[in-house]
Amino acid sequence: MVFASLDDEPTTERAATDLLALYPQSHEAHLVLGRLYRDTGRRRAARQHFDTAIRLLSSKRDRLYLDNVRPSIRELDPITALRAERDAIR
């Protein structure tokens, strides 16, 4: 998980991009960037990162998440929540 405040845009962006450099399959880093870009008006980039986060979770490619998050949390269906966030971008 990326630990940075969305209020500090440069730090947040750097933390997420650093994580992606180390672990490109991190849906969490793409989610953070999607939210950051959405909140700063960069809608196209936001949608791309939300789409990537959804794809990584759907295809079960984020092994770090899948191997370390309790099954009860995974059952909450984060993909549906991510799609709702992505689709709210206008």
C-alpha positions, -999 to +999 in steps of 0.1 A: +000+000+000+012+035-008+015+056+023+012+092+013-015+119+017-034+128-014-032+164-001+005+164-010+003+158-047+041+156-056+048+132-027+019+110-035+026+109-072+063+101-065+055+074-039+031+057-063+054+059-093+083+046-072+062+016-062+053+009-098+090+010-107+096-017-082+064-036-086+045-028-118+016-052-109+005-031-079-031-023-083-029-001-052-003+023-068-026+026-099-055+032-077-037+060-058-026+076-091-062+073-104-076+091-074-049+117-075-054+125-112-092+125-108-089+150-079-066+172-099-087+172-131-065+149-151-095+127-161-080+107-189-050+097-169-073+089-139-094+066-160-063+048-174-050+041-139-084+029-127-087+006-157-052-008-150-060-014-113-092-032-123-074-053-149-047-063-124-072-073-098-095-091-123-067-111-138-053-118-103-019-104-113-012-084-082+003-113-063+015-091-034-021-081-027-036-116-032-009-133-011-011-109+018-046-097+022-070-118+043-095-137+021-124-120+040-112-086+028-108-098-008-144-111-007-157-075-005-153-073-043-129-044-047-133-046-085-169-034-083-159-005-061-131+004-084-154+004-114-178+026-096-151+051-088-138+050-124-172+054-139-179+085-117-152+104-136-168+128-159 
